[in-house]
Amino acid sequence: MQGALEELPPYAHTHGDYPAGLPALRQMIAARYTERGIATMPEQIMVTTGAMGAIDAICHLFAGRGERIAVESPSYANILQLMREAGARLVPVAMEEGLGGWDMNRWRQVLRDAAPRLAYVVADFHNPTGALADEQQRRALVDAARSAGTVLVVDETMHELHLDADVDMPRRVCAFDPAGSTVLTVGSASKAFWAGMRIGWVRAAPDVIRSLVAARAYADMGTPVLEQLAINWLMRTGGWEEAVEIRRGQARENRDDLVRALRRELPDWEFEVPRGGLTLWVRTGGLSGSRLAVAGERVGVRVPSGPRFGVDGAFEGYVRLPFTVGGPVADEAALRLAAAAALVGSGASAGAEAPRTFVA
């Protein structure tokens, strides 16, 4: 933050109101897309208060109450809740088992038959499954959305969290719609860098950005200047890459430690190890994920249940486990999960998981 503080004084003598984001940061984010082969103007970028702020703004602009939004099934719990509270009608599109990812025949059928106003996808190390869409799937998603007249919201907050050195990352989804009229891309510092840095952005066509900025006057009005200066400084000086590499290394260690501990303590639980992202999507050997969440609270481990990530109670036989701890703490967490599983298996657990707990 020291670099940001040093750059703050000139802004302190201005109005401080930048509803589209600081011009310097918009230019920096646009340049990073351009460097990666996707020509982008600053006018195609709006800086937001985290990725949630970006998706909230998009939902309110494009999807009024009662509008359909197609979502992956499973999908990110907090986004599903945000869309429900906006009054959207969620249309689930089933993911393939394990890391199989996106069934394009299902997507084409849903987009054609349901004609949703929006579709929301996490193509990079999907939350919660960890699946990575290949280039063919990405192109097909864009083509299907364009044909259906659906706006495709692509959450790429996990894009930089490839944990294995030999992962060959496909082109970003927006590479197949560089103008940004069909694909609205959402990025964030929170997942790749630090959850306390609530800076996100939208990449879209300039007219879409202008509409989002105009609507912002009735929402949060803008994003704090100091945090924007901090992200701009990190991206300009190479600090971003250094921080992300540290984040990757820690997540990789935590993932590997958690996987070993789970296989030792809960050998009947099934999962595939993702090559990036921050989560394991675990089948619980026939136990209720909701009851496991309640029992987990009793034994001192918090775990979100599968139904949090589905529509209409789906995925009761799953839990999602994040890569937040490693080493002896991961071992202890697995022991406590095993204790929770024993409670559920014996019928000693009762109750339901609190539905509005925030899920990382």
N, C-alpha and C positions, 0 to 999 in steps of 0.2 A: 504493500500500500504506500510505501514511502515515495516511489516514483509517481504514483497518482497524486499524492499530496503536493508534490513539487510542481505539478502541472495544473493544480486547481486554481491558484490565484487569478489568472486571467478570466476564468469562468465565474469567479465569485463577484466580479464587477458587472456581470450581465444579468439578464432576467432569469437565467437558469432553467428555462422552459424549453425542452427539446422533445416534443411529442413523438417525432420519428426516430429519435436517438441522436447522440452527438454526431455531427458530420464526420469527425475524424474516425469514429468507430464504425460508422456505416461504410465509409470508404475502405477501412481496413478489412472488414468482413467481406465486402464485395471483391476486394483484391485477392483474398484467400480462395474464393471460389474460382476466380479467373485464373489464378496460378495452377489450379487443378483441372483446367481445361473447360470450365463452364463460364463463358463470358458473362460478367455480372456488373451492373452499374450500381452506384450507391443508392440511386432512386428505387432499386429493387429490394432494399433492405429496410426493415423497421426493427429497432431494438426494443425489447420487451422486458418485463419483470419476470424472468425465468421462462422456461418452455410452457409452463402452465398458463402464464399470462398470455403467451402467444396463441395457444390453442383456444383459450377462453375468448379472446378477441375474434378469432376466425369463426368460432361457433356462433357468436352473437351477430356477426355480420352476415353469414351465409345461411344459417339454419335457425329459423324461427321455431317457436313452440309447435310441436307436432311434426316437424320435418324429420325425414329419415336420415340416419347416418349409418353407413356400413362400417363395421368394426371387426377386426380379427377376433377369433374366439379360440383361445383366451386372448385378453388384451390387458393393458396397463390399468390397474384398479382405479387410480386417482382420476385418470382421464374419463373412464366410464362414468364415474360419479359426477364429474364436472358436466358431462353431456346430459346425464339424467336431470341434473338440477337446472340445466338450460331448457329443459322441456323436450329434448330430442327423443325420437323413437329409434332405439338401437336395433340394427339388423345384423345379427352375428353371422360371420363367415368362418366356417370351421377350418382350423389349421390342421395340417398333417400331423401324425404322431411323432413324438421325439423332436428331432431337428429337421424334419421334412419340410416344414414351412408352408408355403402358400400353394393351394390347389387352384390353378388358374381357371379350370373349368367351373369350379364353384364361384369364383370371383366374377367371371363373365356372366354367369347366370344371374347372380344377385344384382349386379349393376344393371343388367338388361331388364330384369323383371321388376325389381323394387324401385328402380330409378332414384336412388338416394341423392340428396343434395350434396352431401359430403361423404367421403370415405377416409378412414384414419388407419394408417399402417406404420409399423416400426420395422423397417426393412433391414436395419443393421443390428444384429444381436438382439433380436426381438425380446421385449419384456412382456411375459415372464419366461418364454421357452428358450431363449438364446439362439434361435434360428437366424441364419444369415441368408437373405434372398440373393440368388444368383442374377447375373446380368439379364438372362432371358426372362426370368420372372419380373424383374423391374421394368423392362421394356413392355412386357405384356400387361402389367398393371396400368401403366400410363396409357397404352393404346385402348384398353377396356374402359378406363375412366373417360377418356376423350370421346369415345364412341357413345357412351351413355350420357354425356353432358354432366358428369359428376366431377366435383372438385376433389382432387386427391391430396390429402394432408399427410405429409411424410415427416414423421418424427425421427430425426437423425441424431438425437442426443447421445446415442451410444456409438456413433460412427468411429470415433478414435479409440475405442476401448477394445481393440483386437489384442488378445492376450498371448497368443502363440505366434512365434516369430515368422512362421511360414504361411500365415494366413494371406491369401491373395484377395485383397478387397476389390469388389466390382465397382464400376462407376456409380456415382451417386444417382439416385432416381431422377433428380432434376436435370441430369445430363440428357435425358430423353424428352425434356420440355424446357429448354433453356430460357424461353421467353417468360415462363412462369404463369401462364394463363390457366393451365390445368393442374400443375403441381405446385402446391404451397409447401415450402420446406421450412421446418422448424428446427433450430439448433439451440444449444445451451452450453453455458460454462459449468452448470451445477453438477452434471454427471461426470464429465470428463475431467474437471478440475477440482471443484470443491462445492459441496452442497450449500455452504454459506454464501456463495457468490451467485446471487439470484439474477443473473443476466442471461437473457435469451434473445432470439431474433427470428424474424420471418423473412424468407426470400420468396418473392413473388413478382408478378408483372407490376410496373409502376402504377397503373390505375388501381390495382388491388391494394397496393401499399397506401395510396392516397386515401382510399375508402377506409382502411383500417385506422389510419392516423386520424381522420375526421371523426370516426366513431369513438376514438379514445377520449375525447373531451368529456364523455359521459361515463368513463370508467376510471382508470388509475391516472390518466392524464400524462404520464411519462415515467421514466425510469431514473433512479438516482444518478446524478452526474459523477460522483466520486467512484462508484463501482464501475461505471462505464470507462472512466479514465484508467482504472486499474486493469481492466481487460485489454484495453487498447495498448497500454504499456507492455503488458505481457506478450501480446501478439507481435508487437513491433520489435521487441528486444530479444526474442527467442525464449523468454521465460515460459511461455505457454507450452512449447514442446517439451521443455525440461520438466514442467509440472505434470504434464500428461504422461510422460514416460515413468515418472515416479508412481503415479496413480496406477498405471498398467502393472508395474512390478508388484505393488502391494496387492492388487486385485488377483493377480496370477497366483501369488503365494497363498492368499486366503482361499481361493478356489480349490487349489490342490490339497490344502490342509483339510478343508471341509469335506471334500470328496473322500479322502482317506478315512476320516472319522466316521462318516455316514456308512461307508461300506463295512466298517468294523462293527459299529454299534447297531445298525439297522440294515442287515444284509437283504431283507425282503423288500426294501424300498427300491423303486426303479427310477432311473434317470439317465439321460445322456449328457455327457460333459460338453458344454458349449465352448467354442474357441474364442469367445469374447463376451463382452457384456458384464453384468454384475449379479446374475441370478441363476439358480438351479430350479427347474420345474420338476417336482418329484411326485411320482405315484406312490401312495402310502400303503400299499399292500392290503387294500380293502377297508382301511380305517377311514372314518369321517374326518375330513380336513377341518371342518368347523369345530368338531369336538376336540381335535388335537390342538387347535388354537386356544380353546378354553383351558384344557388340561395343561398346556404349555405355560400359561399365565400362573397356574397353581404351583408349578415346579421351577419357575423363574426363567423361562425362555419364551420370547415373543415370536410367533410365526404366523404370517397371514395365510388364511385358508384359501383353497382353490376357488370357491364360489365368489370371492372378492374380484376375481379376474374374468368372470363369465357373465353372461346375460341369463336371467331367470333361473338362477340356482345351479348352473352347470359347474362341473369340475369338483364335485364334493369329495372325490377320492384323491385330491391333490393338495399339496402345499407348495409355497414358493419360498426358497431359502436364499437370502442375499449373501454376497461375499464380503461381509462386513467385519468378520473376525477371523483370525488364524492362530496357528500354534496351539498352546494349551487351552486357550479360550475356545477355539473351535472344537477341541476334544471334549471340553466340559459341555458345550452347547449340544453336541451329539449325544452325550450321556443323558442330558436332561430331556432331549427329544425322545430318547428311548424310554425314559421314565414316563413321559406323557403318553407315549404309545401304549405302554403297559397299562396305564390308568384307563385309557379308552378301551383297550381290548378286554379289560376286566369289567367294563360297564360302570366304572366309578366316576366318570366324567359326565357332567350334565351342563345344560345351558347353551347359549349361542354367542358367537363372536360379536363384539361391538361393531356395528356396520360402518361407522364413520371414522374409525382410527386411520390416521394417515399412513400410507404404505410407501416406503422409499423405493 
